[in-house]
C-alpha cells in the first residue's frame, strides 16, 4: 500500500494509539465541549504529553476544534467534535457493533449508543 493512499492516511490518523478513544471521550455523556482535564480524567492511562499531541493532530486533521478563552486565568481551552468528527463517530460505532456481533473478547456494552456511555 502506498503512503499517499487515502485508506493508508486515514488509518494512520485514527489508528494511532489513543486517537479513537479521545474522540469517544469528547463525544460521550452528551457530547459538547470538553476541557483538557475532563478528557484526561476519562482516559486514566494517557500521559498529558501524549494527550496534547493527539489533540493537536486531531485538530489539524479537522476532526475536532479547539476554542481558547483567554479572558480568565487560567486560560480555558475547550475541545469539540467537528461535523467530520461526528460522522467518524458513526464509523467507530460500527466497529463496536462488529465487535459485539462477532464476540470479540470483551464485555457486552450496556450502551449501544457511545454518546450515552458514562464509563
PELIN-V932986 format. One record per backbone hydrogen bond with DSSP energy under -0.5 kcal/mol. NH is the residue of the N-H (numbers start at 0). CO is the residue of the C=O. E is the energy in kcal/mol with one decimal. If there is no record, write none. Layout:
# PELIN-V932986
<<NH;CO;E> <NH;CO;E>>
This chain:
# PELIN-V932986
<<4;1;-1.9> <8;4;-2.6> <9;5;-2.4> <10;6;-2.8> <11;7;-2.4> <12;8;-1.5> <13;9;-2.6> <14;10;-2.4> <15;12;-0.8> <18;15;-1.9> <19;13;-0.7> <19;15;-0.5> <21;17;-2.4> <22;18;-2.0> <23;19;-2.4> <24;20;-2.4> <25;21;-2.2> <26;22;-2.0> <27;23;-2.8> <28;114;-0.8> <28;116;-0.7> <29;114;-1.7> <30;27;-1.0> <33;78;-2.6> <35;76;-0.7> <38;34;-2.2> <39;35;-2.8> <40;36;-2.4> <41;37;-1.6> <42;38;-0.9> <42;39;-0.7> <45;42;-1.6> <50;46;-2.6> <51;47;-2.6> <52;48;-2.2> <53;49;-2.9> <54;50;-2.6> <55;51;-2.0> <56;52;-2.3> <57;53;-2.9> <58;54;-2.3> <59;55;-2.7> <60;56;-1.6> <61;58;-1.3> <62;57;-2.3> <63;57;-1.2> <64;79;-2.9> <66;77;-2.7> <67;65;-0.5> <68;75;-3.7> <69;67;-0.6> <75;68;-2.4> <77;66;-2.7> <78;33;-2.9> <79;64;-1.8> <81;62;-2.2> <85;81;-2.6> <86;82;-2.1> <87;83;-2.1> <88;84;-1.4> <89;85;-0.8> <89;86;-0.7> <90;86;-0.9> <91;87;-2.3> <92;88;-2.5> <93;89;-1.6> <94;90;-1.7> <95;91;-1.8> <96;92;-2.7> <97;93;-2.5> <98;94;-2.5> <99;95;-2.5> <100;96;-2.5> <101;97;-2.5> <102;99;-0.7> <103;98;-2.4> <105;103;-1.4> <111;109;-0.6> <113;111;-0.7> <115;112;-2.2> <116;113;-1.2>>
